[in-house]
Amino acid sequence: MTKEYDVVIIGGGTGGYVAAIRASQLGLKAAVIEKGKLGGTCLHAGCIPSKALLRSAEVYAQTKNVGKYGVIAPEVGLDFSKVQARKEEITAQLFKGVQHLMKKGKIDVYDGKGSILQSKDILVELNNDEGEIILSPRNILIATGSRPRTLHGLEVDELYVMTSDEALKMEALPSSIIIVGGGVIGIEWASMLVDFGLQVTVLEYADRILPTEDQDVLKEIQRLMKKKGVKIVTSAKVLPETLEKGDGVSIKVEHRGKETSFSASF
């Protein structure tokens, strides 16, 4: 079975589904192929869930320090299960919104993996072993998005070593954490987790964090991170082979000609 479209978009994230909506508005027959969930990384494993957690962390940190404003708030605590439940509720609500937009625009959504054939048709391997279908588009838009980058030798085990994907699903917070990488995602997580009360260490290979930002932004972020209590180590080459696991983790880095050990615990 072959279905014809004016445009088929491979990837249903922010770039993909928004393009599909615009195509529909212009009168084109559009389809989206997504092997995960509509909304992609931004909605399910990036922007939206992380901002929900950031807000909870901000409120918690502010509440712990309301005394200086003359506000009395004894026994301030954190129920992380409710934090996660709020995040899931926000994500689910927005997911329903994206699904509604697809129906409103009469955009066909195929849950599966798309492969471009030599004929320029697209083979869709549907999820849940529901078979295959061929789509024949006049135009193809590739919007396959991004995924977390891992460091060779630090295999993700979802307990001791995580990417941001696994961290978003944590059921409980550890007492301290090491973040490898001082880019925008690493610093975002550092800010969030220190507000949740964790001891946070950021290890960055380059000689500065946020290498794509200008100096004025960098200075302000460094000031804020220092004020929050985040420890930032730059020019730090992580040595994956030194990773040790137990009640927590420890790992060594090459820093200023010496090997230095860092640790984090549950």
N, C-alpha and C positions, 0 to 999 in steps of 0.2 A: 504494500500500500504506500503510495506517494502523495503527499499533500503539498500544494504550491502556496508560496507566500511572497509578498513584496520584499520583506526583510525578515531574516531569522537572526536572533541575537543569542550567542552562546555565552551564558552567564547572566544570572538574575540578580546581581548585586545592584548597588546604587547606580553605577554606570549603565548597566543592562536594562533594568526595569524602567528607569526614567527615559531612556532612549526609546523603549517600546511604547511608552505612553505618548511620547512626542510623535512617533511614527503613526500611531493610531489617530492622533489629533489632525495629522496631515492627510488622513484618508487612506493610509497604507494598511494592508493586511499584514499583521506582525505576529511573530511567535517568539517565545523565550524558552531556552533550554537551560535547566538548572539542576545539577546533581544533588545539591544540598537543599537549602530552603531559600525561597524568594527573600530578597533583602541582603543576602550574602554576608560577607565579613562584617560590614559596617553595622548591620542590624543585629546579627547573631553572635559575633565574636570580636567586635571591635568598638567602634564609636559609641553606639547606644548602650550596650551593657557596661562598658567601662565608665561612661559618664554617669550612669545610675549609681555605680559603686562610689565614684568620686564624690557625688553629692552626699551620700550617706556618710562617707568618711569626713567630709567637711562639716556636716552637722554635728557629728560625734566630737570632733576636735574642738569646735566652737563651744559646745555644751560643757566640755570639761574645763573650759577657761572662762566661764561666764562670771565667776566671782569678782573679777576686776571691774565688771560693770555694775556690781552691787546686786547681782542676781544670785539667789541661793538655789542650787540644784544638787541636793545630796544624792549620793549613791548613783552616779551616772554610770551606766553599763552599756554593753554592746551585745545584742543578740544577732550573731552573724547569719543565722538561718533566716531571720526576717529580712536582713539586708539582701540576701540572695533571692528571697521570695519577691521582694519589691522589684528587683532587677528583672526577674523572669516575667512578672506581670506587665511591666513596661514593654519588654520585648515582644511578648505575645500580643499585646494590644496593637502595636505598630505593625506586626506581621499580618494581622487580620486586615489592617488598613491597606497594606500593599496588595494582598489578595483581592480586596474589593476593587482597587484601581484596575487590576488586570481584567476583572469581570466587566467593569464599567466600560473599559476600552475595547472589549471583545478581543482580547489578546489571548491566544492559546499558550498555555504553559505546559511544557513537557518535563516531567521529573525524571531526569536521567543524564547520561553522558553523551555529548555530541562530538562526532568526528567528521571532519570535512573530507569527502571523497575526491578522487581525481576528476570526477564528473562535475564537481562543485556542488553536488548534492550533499546533504548532511545525514549521516546515519546516527540515529538516536537509540542508544541502549537504555531502555527504560529501567527504572529502579524496581527492586523487589521481583526480579526475574519475570517481568511482565512482557518480555519480548523486545522487538525492535521495530522502528518505523523510519521511513525515508522522507525527509523534507526537501523540497526543491525550491530554493529561494532565488529571487532576482539579485538580492544583495545580502551579504553576510556581515554582521558586526561581531567582533570578538571582544568580549568584556569579561574575561575569566578571573579578574581580580588578583588577590595576593594571598600569601600564606606566611606564617611565621618562619623566620630563618633560624636554623639550628647551627650549632657549632660542632664540627667533627670531633668525636670523642666524648661529647656530652650527650649521650642518648637519653631521650625523654622517657621517663618511667612513670610520670604523673604523680609521683610522691616526693622524691628528692630533687628531680630535675623536671622543670615544666617550661612550656612556652606560655605566652599570654592566653592561648586557647584553654589550656588546662587550668591556669590560674583563675580564670573566670568561673570555673566550676568548683573551686575549693569549698569544702563543707565547713572547714574551720581554719582559722588563721594561725600560723606559727608565731613564735615569739620574735624571730628575726629572719632576715632573708638577704640573699646576695643576688643582685641583678646584674647580669652580664650584658653590658651595652648601655651607653648613655645617650641614645637617640631620643626622639620624641616619645616613643612608647615606653622606653625604659624609665625616663624621667617622670612621665605621667604615672606609672605604677609606683615609682619611688615616693612621689608626693601623696598618692592615695594611701599606700601602706603605712607610711610614717604617721599619717593622720589617724589611722586605725590603731596606732600604738606600737607598731613593730619597730625594731631596730633595723635600719636599712643601710646596706652598703652597695654602691654602684661602682662596678669595675668597667672602665672604658679604655679600649686599646689606643684610641687617638689621644692627642695631647690636650683635647678639650671635649666637653660634652656638647651636644647639640651642634654638630659640625656644619649643618646647613643653615643655621641661624646667624644673624649678624651680632656684632660684639655687644651692642646695647641690650639686646634681648638676653644674650648669654650672661652678662653681668647681673642682670636682675634675677634671672632664674637661679644662678649660683648663690646670690644673696638670700633668696627665699628658701632654697634647699638647706643652706647652712643654718638659717634661723629655725627651720623645722627640725633639724638634727640629722639630716641625711649625710652619710659619709660618702664622699665622692673621691675615687682614686683614678686619675687619668694616666696615660702612658703605661697601662697595665696589661700585659700579655698573659691571658689566662692559660694555664697548663692543664688541659683536660685529663692527662694521664695521672695527675696527682689527686684527683677527686676521691674522697673517702666518705662513706656513708655509715651512719650509725644512729645515734639519737638526733642527729641532724646531718649537716654536711660540712666538709672542709675542703678547701682547694687552694693551690698555690698560684701565684702570678709572678712574672718577671717584672720588677719595678725598680727603675733607676739602678740597674746593674745587679740587683739582688733578688733572691726569691723570698717572697713574703706570703704568709699563710693567712687566709680569711676563713671564718666559720659562721655558720648559722644553725639555729636549733629550733626544734618544734615547740 
